[in-house]
C-alpha cells in the first residue's frame, strides 16, 4: 500500500560555499583583473584597507597579510616553503553540492564548515562568467561574442602548421612581436639569442609564418608585405620588384624616374600602380583588437649562483589587504538595528575571507610555477630545442592538486625568465607516447613527420593510407592510433589517400 512517512538519513556530501567559489575564481584572474576587483572591494567594503596605509588607519594589533612570507622560494624542487598551501582551494571542476537541498545550494547564509558560524551576504560566485570577470547583474554567464584578435588567429594557425615543438615555440615568440597592423616588430637576431637557436632556424620558421592568413601578415616592412601579396596573386616579377624597391619615388609621384628605374612604359606603369592600390598595406587591420596592455610578469625566474633556479613572486602584482579590526570594533559596537549588524557582519566575513584567499592565491601560483620551472629547466638552460612535452596532469600530480586548479593558475599568468617573458601555458606541449617505452614525442613533431611522409609520395609513386602511416610511425617508436593520424592529417588540410591517388592520376 502507498503511504507517507518521515525518515532521517545520514549522508556525506561536498558543499562549495560562496567563499570557496570566490577563492577559486580569484585563481584565474590576471594581475590587472585582480587589481580592478580589489579596487572595487576597497570601495564597497569599509573594513578593508591596503597594507601600506598609514599606521593610524590600521587596526591595533593587526598583522600584515602573510603573503610576503611566501613571495619567494629558492628552487630546491621540494616546494618546502609552499607545501602548506591551503588544500581548500583545490576544488575539482566537477564538485557538486551532494545531498544539500536546493535552498541550501543558493543561500547567501551558509555555515562555515570549520567553525559553524554563519557567513552571511557573501557574493555568489557560482554564476560568474568563465572569463574571470565579476558576476553580472542577472547572475547569468554571458557568452563571449567578441571578435578573435589577430594574435589568436595567428596562434591558431601556428598550432596547425605542422611545426615541431621547438619550432612552434619560436613561432609563438614571433607572433608575440606582431603589431595591430600585422607587421613583425623586433630583431630576429635577438629572438634567436634569447631562444638559443640559430638565426637560420628563426628565419625558416618565419618563412612558414608568411604563409598564414591574412596574406602579408608578419612582414617586416611595407615592401615585404606587398611582395607576399603579389606572390600569392602570381604577379611578382622583376619590374614589380623594382617598383617595390622605389616606393619613395611613387610617394613623390615621380613617374618619369620610376618608369626609367623599372624599364617600363606608361601603360605598364599605370597597371602596376593599379595592382599596388588593390593590395592591403595593413593586413591585420581587419581583426578585432584588444586595448594594448603592458604584460607584467607574475613570477620572476633567475639563475641561482649556487645552481638551479630561483622562483620569486612579483610583489608589485600582489594586492596586500588587511581588515581594520579597530574600526570593525567601533562600528560593531555602534550597530543598533538588525540590518546594521548584518551589514557589519557581512563586511567582516568578506574582508577576512578575501585576505585569506589572496594569500592562498599567491602560494598556489608560486607552487605551480616552481614545478613548471623544475620540469622545463632544460629549456631555461639550453634553449627552445629542449622544451619537453608537458601537460596539466603531470604538474598536478607532482604538486598534489587537481588539473582544474593548475589550469586556473596558469591562465593569464606570465613568467619572466632569462629567455624572455612567457605565458605559463607556453610551457605546456602535447606529447605522443613512445611504443618502445622511451621518451615521449611532441604532437607537433609527429604532425610534421606525417606531412613530410605525405609530401614524399609523388616522388615514390606510392600513396600512403592512414593505416600505413600508423605502421611507419610505430616502426620509429611512435605509438599512435589511426584516428589520431586522420585528425592530424585533416588539421593539416591534407586530403585522404583516395583523393590523393585521384590527384596523382589527373596530374
C-alpha distance (Angstrom), angle and dihedral (degrees) to the residues before:
residue distance angle dihedral
X1 . . .
X2 3.78 . .
X3 3.76 118.9 .
X4 3.77 145.9 144.4
X5 3.78 127.0 -103.5
X6 3.80 140.9 162.1
X7 3.80 121.7 -116.7
X8 3.79 133.5 -177.2
X9 3.81 115.3 -148.6
X10 3.76 129.1 -177.7
X11 3.79 118.9 -145.8
X12 3.76 143.5 153.4
X13 3.80 126.2 -120.8
X14 3.78 138.1 162.8
X15 3.81 114.0 -116.4
X16 3.79 120.3 -163.8
X17 3.76 105.8 -150.6
X18 3.80 120.9 -151.5
X19 3.81 87.7 -109.8
X20 3.80 91.6 58.1
X21 3.79 91.0 45.9
X22 3.78 88.6 55.1
X23 3.80 92.3 50.1
X24 3.82 91.3 50.4
X25 3.80 92.1 49.5
X26 3.80 91.6 50.0
X27 3.81 89.0 59.9
X28 3.79 94.0 66.6
X29 3.81 98.0 44.6
X30 3.78 117.1 107.0
X31 3.79 117.6 -126.3
X32 3.82 90.4 -100.7
X33 3.81 92.9 50.0
X34 3.80 90.2 45.6
X35 3.79 91.7 51.7
X36 3.81 90.9 51.5
X37 3.81 90.6 48.9
X38 3.80 92.4 49.0
X39 3.81 91.5 49.9
X40 3.80 89.6 52.8
X41 3.81 91.0 49.6
X42 3.81 92.0 48.8
X43 3.77 90.1 53.2
X44 3.80 93.8 46.1
X45 3.82 100.9 40.0
X46 3.85 115.0 57.8
X47 3.83 91.9 -166.5
X48 3.81 93.6 62.3
X49 3.78 123.8 84.8
X50 3.78 137.7 159.2
X51 3.77 118.3 -92.7
X52 3.81 92.4 -124.2
X53 3.83 91.4 61.7
X54 3.79 120.0 121.7
X55 3.83 113.8 -74.6
X56 3.79 90.1 -119.3
X57 3.77 89.8 60.6
X58 3.80 93.8 50.8
X59 3.74 122.2 87.9
X60 3.78 116.4 -101.8
X61 3.76 112.0 -97.1
X62 3.79 91.6 8.7
X63 3.81 111.3 145.8
X64 3.79 121.0 -147.8
X65 3.76 118.5 -102.2
X66 3.78 112.2 -76.3
X67 3.74 94.3 -124.3
X68 3.80 95.8 97.3
X69 3.77 88.9 64.1
X70 3.77 88.7 60.9
X71 3.82 102.9 36.2
X72 3.79 93.9 106.3
X73 3.76 139.5 29.7
X74 3.76 134.2 179.2
X75 3.77 114.7 -122.8
X76 3.77 101.1 -107.3
X77 3.82 87.2 141.2
X78 3.79 92.4 -129.7
X79 3.82 95.9 90.0
X80 3.76 88.1 -138.8
X81 3.76 95.6 158.1
X82 3.77 95.1 49.1
X83 3.79 101.3 36.0
X84 3.79 88.9 102.7
X85 3.80 93.5 66.3
X86 3.76 108.2 141.4
X87 3.81 109.5 -95.8
X88 3.80 89.6 -154.5
X89 3.80 87.7 81.8
X90 3.78 90.5 59.6
X91 3.80 97.5 84.3
X92 3.79 118.0 161.1
X93 3.77 118.2 -117.4
X94 3.80 90.1 -123.3
X95 3.81 96.4 50.6
X96 3.81 113.0 141.0
X97 3.75 137.0 -169.3
X98 3.77 92.9 -110.6
X99 3.78 113.9 -159.7
X100 3.81 95.4 -7.3
X101 3.75 115.6 129.2
X102 3.81 121.2 -115.5
X103 3.78 89.4 -104.8
X104 3.79 92.3 53.8
X105 3.80 91.4 48.9
X106 3.79 94.8 60.9
X107 3.77 101.8 28.8
X108 3.77 118.0 124.5
X109 3.80 89.0 -151.5
X110 3.80 109.4 69.8
X111 3.76 129.0 156.4
X112 3.76 119.1 -115.0
X113 3.79 107.4 -115.3
X114 3.77 94.3 -136.3
X115 3.81 101.7 43.8
X116 3.76 105.6 21.6
X117 3.80 89.1 -133.3
X118 3.75 118.0 137.6
X119 3.78 116.1 -110.0
X120 3.76 106.8 -159.3
X121 3.75 136.7 -164.8
X122 3.80 98.9 6.2
X123 3.77 117.2 157.2
X124 3.78 113.3 -91.6
X125 3.81 103.5 -125.7
X126 3.77 94.7 176.3
X127 3.79 91.3 97.0
X128 3.79 97.9 42.1
X129 3.78 115.9 130.2
X130 3.78 120.9 -97.9
X131 3.78 91.7 -119.2
X132 3.77 92.9 76.3
X133 3.81 96.2 -105.4
X134 3.75 129.5 131.2
X135 3.80 122.2 -83.4
X136 3.78 110.7 -85.1
X137 3.76 125.4 -124.3
X138 3.78 94.7 -91.9
X139 3.79 95.1 42.5
X140 3.79 92.5 -121.9
X141 3.77 127.8 125.8
X142 3.77 110.4 -110.4
X143 3.80 118.9 -141.2
X144 3.79 117.5 -112.9
X145 3.78 102.1 -113.5
X146 3.80 99.1 163.1
X147 3.77 121.1 121.8
X148 3.77 119.4 -99.4
X149 3.77 111.1 -101.4
X150 3.78 123.3 -123.8
X151 3.79 90.8 -108.6
X152 3.81 92.8 52.8
X153 3.81 89.2 48.0
X154 3.81 91.9 52.0
X155 3.80 93.7 44.1
X156 3.80 89.8 53.3
X157 3.80 90.9 53.3
X158 3.81 91.7 46.3
X159 3.81 90.8 55.6
X160 3.83 89.6 56.4
X161 3.80 98.5 40.5
X162 3.80 95.0 93.1
X163 3.80 94.6 -113.5
X164 3.76 121.3 162.1
X165 3.79 114.8 -115.5
X166 3.80 92.5 -96.4
X167 3.81 94.1 44.7
X168 3.80 89.6 48.2
X169 3.79 89.0 55.1
X170 3.81 89.6 50.9
X171 3.81 90.5 50.0
X172 3.81 92.0 51.2
X173 3.79 90.2 50.5
X174 3.81 90.7 51.6
X175 3.81 91.4 47.4
X176 3.80 89.4 54.6
X177 3.81 86.9 61.6
X178 3.83 95.0 56.3
X179 3.80 116.1 110.1
X180 3.81 127.1 -145.2
X181 3.80 91.6 -89.5
X182 3.80 91.5 57.8
X183 3.81 97.7 -106.3
X184 3.78 123.7 134.3
X185 3.77 111.0 -122.3
X186 3.77 122.7 -167.0
X187 3.77 140.2 51.1
X188 3.80 118.8 -68.7
X189 3.80 89.9 -150.9
X190 3.79 89.5 58.6
X191 3.82 90.9 49.9
X192 3.81 90.9 49.4
X193 3.82 92.8 49.4
X194 3.79 92.6 46.3
X195 3.80 94.3 50.4
X196 3.79 95.1 39.4
X197 3.81 97.2 -120.7
X198 3.79 134.9 116.1
X199 3.79 122.9 -88.1
X200 3.81 89.2 -120.5
X201 3.82 89.6 58.4
X202 3.81 91.7 53.1
X203 3.81 91.8 46.6
X204 3.82 90.6 50.4
X205 3.81 90.8 53.5
X206 3.80 90.4 46.7
X207 3.81 90.0 52.5
X208 3.80 89.3 57.8
X209 3.82 90.6 46.2
X210 3.81 89.2 54.8
X211 3.79 86.0 69.2
X212 3.80 92.0 62.3
X213 3.78 123.3 108.7
X214 2.98 130.2 -72.0
X215 3.78 93.2 50.5
X216 3.77 112.3 -117.9
X217 3.78 95.1 30.3
X218 3.83 118.9 141.4
X219 3.81 91.8 24.0
X220 3.80 115.0 148.7
X221 3.80 96.5 -141.3
X222 3.79 141.5 15.8
X223 3.85 93.4 -103.5
X224 3.81 90.6 51.6
X225 3.81 90.9 47.9
X226 3.80 91.8 51.8
X227 3.79 91.0 43.7
X228 3.81 92.2 56.9
X229 3.81 90.8 51.4
X230 3.81 92.2 48.1
X231 3.80 91.4 49.8
X232 3.80 90.0 53.8
X233 3.81 89.5 52.3
X234 3.82 90.8 46.1
X235 3.81 89.4 -121.5
X236 3.79 100.6 116.4
X237 3.80 111.1 113.0
X238 3.85 135.4 146.8
X239 3.79 92.6 -85.5
X240 3.80 92.1 51.4
X241 3.82 90.3 45.7
X242 3.79 88.7 54.7
X243 3.81 90.2 49.4
X244 3.81 90.8 53.2
X245 3.80 89.5 50.1
X246 3.81 89.9 55.4
X247 3.78 103.2 43.6
X248 3.80 88.4 132.0
X249 3.82 88.9 66.7
X250 3.79 89.9 49.5
X251 3.81 90.1 51.8
X252 3.81 88.9 53.2
X253 3.83 90.2 47.5
X254 3.80 88.9 -125.6
X255 3.81 93.7 153.4
X256 3.80 94.2 163.0
X257 3.79 93.1 60.6
X258 3.78 90.2 40.2
X259 3.81 93.9 54.2
X260 3.79 90.0 48.1
X261 3.81 92.2 49.9
X262 3.82 93.1 48.0
X263 3.82 93.8 38.4
X264 3.82 93.9 -132.3
X265 3.78 135.2 124.4
X266 3.79 127.8 -113.4
X267 3.80 94.7 -92.3
X268 3.81 93.6 52.4
X269 3.79 91.1 45.1
X270 3.81 91.2 53.4
X271 3.81 90.8 51.3
X272 3.80 92.4 48.3
X273 3.80 92.1 50.2
X274 3.81 90.2 48.4
X275 3.80 89.4 53.3
X276 3.79 91.1 51.4
X277 3.80 91.0 51.1
X278 3.82 89.3 55.7
X279 3.83 91.3 58.9
X280 3.79 127.9 88.1
X281 3.82 114.9 -117.1
X282 3.84 91.2 -171.7
X283 3.82 106.7 43.1
X284 3.82 93.7 174.1
X285 3.80 95.9 54.7
X286 3.81 93.4 90.3
X287 3.80 94.6 65.0
X288 3.76 129.9 85.7
X289 3.76 113.3 -98.0
X290 3.77 130.9 -154.7
X291 3.81 121.7 -144.1
X292 3.79 109.1 -82.7
X293 3.79 108.7 -104.3
X294 3.76 128.6 -177.9
X295 3.80 111.4 -117.3
X296 3.79 109.0 -123.4
X297 3.81 111.3 -167.4
X298 3.78 116.8 -126.8
X299 3.82 93.0 -156.9
X300 3.80 133.6 35.4
X301 3.82 121.3 -150.9
X302 3.79 118.0 -164.7
X303 3.78 133.8 172.9
X304 3.79 113.1 -101.4
X305 3.84 112.6 -133.7
X306 3.80 87.5 -141.7
X307 3.81 90.8 55.1
X308 3.77 134.0 -84.0
X309 3.77 125.8 44.3
X310 3.78 136.5 -61.1
X311 3.80 115.7 -137.1
X312 3.79 116.1 -161.5
X313 3.78 133.8 172.4
X314 3.78 116.2 -121.2
X315 3.80 100.8 -113.0
X316 3.82 90.7 -160.5
X317 3.82 90.5 68.6
X318 3.82 95.7 48.1
X319 3.82 114.4 94.1
X320 3.80 108.6 -141.8
X321 3.78 111.3 -153.5
X322 3.79 134.2 170.7
X323 3.78 134.2 -174.4
X324 3.80 113.7 -117.6
X325 3.81 99.5 -127.3
X326 3.79 94.2 179.9
X327 3.79 92.8 55.4
X328 3.80 89.3 43.8
X329 3.78 89.8 56.4
X330 3.78 91.9 49.9
X331 3.81 96.5 50.1
X332 3.81 93.2 40.2
X333 3.79 90.6 54.7
X334 3.79 91.1 48.4
X335 3.80 95.7 49.1
X336 3.77 111.8 111.8
X337 3.80 110.5 165.8
X338 3.77 125.9 58.2
X339 3.82 89.9 -115.4
X340 3.80 91.6 57.3
X341 3.81 92.7 46.6
X342 3.79 91.0 49.0
X343 3.81 91.7 50.1
X344 3.80 93.0 50.2
X345 3.81 91.8 47.0
X346 3.79 90.5 49.0
X347 3.83 92.9 51.0
X348 3.81 91.8 47.1
X349 3.82 92.6 50.4
X350 3.80 92.6 47.5
X351 3.79 93.8 46.4
X352 3.81 93.8 48.5
X353 3.79 93.7 46.8
X354 3.81 94.3 44.8
X355 3.82 92.3 53.1
X356 3.80 89.7 50.5
X357 3.81 93.0 45.4
X358 3.81 92.9 52.2
X359 3.79 90.2 50.5
X360 3.80 92.4 50.2
X361 3.82 90.8 45.8
X362 3.80 90.3 57.0
X363 3.80 92.4 48.0
X364 3.80 92.5 48.9
X365 3.82 93.9 48.7
X366 3.79 90.1 51.1
X367 3.79 92.1 47.4
X368 3.81 94.2 50.7
X369 3.81 93.5 42.6
X370 3.80 91.8 51.0
X371 3.80 91.2 54.0
X372 3.81 92.3 47.8
X373 3.80 90.1 52.0
X374 3.79 90.0 48.8
X375 3.80 90.9 52.0
X376 3.82 94.7 45.0
X377 3.80 100.4 37.0
X378 3.83 90.7 120.9
X379 3.80 89.9 60.4
X380 3.79 91.1 52.9
X381 3.80 91.9 47.8
X382 3.81 103.2 39.3
X383 3.80 109.5 15.6
X384 3.76 143.4 -102.4
X385 3.80 93.9 -46.7
X386 3.81 87.8 72.7
X387 3.81 96.2 52.7
X388 3.79 102.5 130.7
X389 3.81 127.9 -149.5
X390 3.80 109.8 -90.9
X391 3.78 135.0 171.0
X392 3.79 137.4 -175.9
X393 3.80 93.8 -101.7
X394 3.81 93.0 58.3
X395 3.78 92.2 54.1
X396 3.81 93.2 40.8
X397 3.82 92.9 52.4
X398 3.80 92.1 47.2
X399 3.81 94.6 54.2
X400 3.81 97.9 33.3
X401 3.79 98.1 -114.3
X402 3.78 135.2 118.5
X403 3.81 122.2 -94.4
X404 3.80 91.6 -118.5
X405 3.80 90.0 59.2
X406 3.80 92.2 50.9
X407 3.81 89.6 47.8
X408 3.80 91.3 53.2
X409 3.79 93.1 46.6
X410 3.82 94.0 50.7
X411 3.80 93.8 46.8
X412 3.82 112.8 106.6
X413 3.81 92.4 -10.7
X414 3.81 123.0 128.1
X415 3.77 132.8 -159.5
X416 3.80 126.6 -155.5
X417 3.81 112.3 -141.6
X418 3.81 135.1 168.1
X419 3.82 86.1 -97.1
X420 3.78 95.7 53.0
X421 3.79 140.8 -83.2
X422 3.80 115.4 -48.9
X423 3.77 136.1 174.8
X424 3.79 110.3 -111.2
X425 3.81 89.4 -120.0
X426 3.83 87.7 62.2
X427 3.80 89.1 78.0
X428 3.83 94.1 58.1
X429 3.81 113.3 90.2
X430 3.79 128.1 167.0
X431 3.79 120.5 -109.2
X432 3.80 137.4 -155.0
X433 3.79 117.1 -146.5
X434 3.79 119.5 -115.7
X435 3.79 116.8 -117.0
X436 3.80 92.2 -143.0
X437 3.77 95.4 50.3
X438 3.80 93.6 -104.6
X439 3.77 130.1 122.6
X440 3.79 118.8 -36.4
X441 3.78 122.4 -107.9
X442 3.76 126.4 -128.1
X443 3.81 114.8 -111.2
X444 3.80 89.9 -132.5
X445 3.80 90.4 55.8
X446 3.81 91.3 50.0
X447 3.81 91.5 51.1
X448 3.79 89.3 50.1
X449 3.81 90.6 52.0
X450 3.81 92.1 49.6
X451 3.79 90.7 52.2
X452 3.82 91.4 48.3
X453 3.81 91.6 52.4
X454 3.80 92.6 49.5
X455 3.80 92.5 45.3
X456 3.81 88.7 58.3
X457 3.81 94.6 54.2
X458 3.80 95.5 92.0
X459 3.78 92.8 56.4
X460 3.80 94.4 47.5
X461 3.79 94.6 43.9
X462 3.79 91.6 -131.3
X463 3.81 130.1 106.8
X464 3.79 116.7 -143.1
X465 3.78 118.7 -137.6
X466 3.79 120.7 -146.7
X467 3.80 89.5 -105.2
X468 3.80 91.4 53.3
X469 3.82 90.8 49.3
X470 3.81 88.7 52.9
X471 3.83 90.0 52.8
X472 3.80 93.0 49.0
X473 3.78 92.4 48.6
X474 3.80 92.2 48.8
X475 3.80 89.4 51.8
X476 3.79 87.7 58.3
X477 3.80 92.8 48.8
X478 3.82 100.8 -95.8
X479 3.80 114.3 129.1
X480 3.79 106.9 -154.9
X481 3.80 135.5 151.8
X482 3.79 124.1 -122.6
X483 3.80 92.9 -118.6
X484 3.81 88.7 54.3
X485 3.80 90.6 53.9
X486 3.80 89.6 49.5
X487 3.81 90.5 49.4
X488 3.81 92.5 50.4
X489 3.82 91.5 45.6
X490 3.80 91.9 52.0
X491 3.82 90.6 46.6
X492 3.80 87.9 54.7
X493 3.83 88.7 50.1
X494 3.80 92.3 -120.2
X495 3.83 116.3 152.0
X496 3.79 122.2 -123.1
X497 3.81 121.4 -89.8
X498 3.82 90.9 -100.8
X499 3.79 92.2 54.3
X500 3.81 92.1 45.1
X501 3.82 91.0 52.5
X502 3.79 89.7 52.1
X503 3.80 90.3 49.7
X504 3.82 91.7 51.3
X505 3.82 92.0 51.5
X506 3.79 93.1 50.3
X507 3.59 93.5 46.4
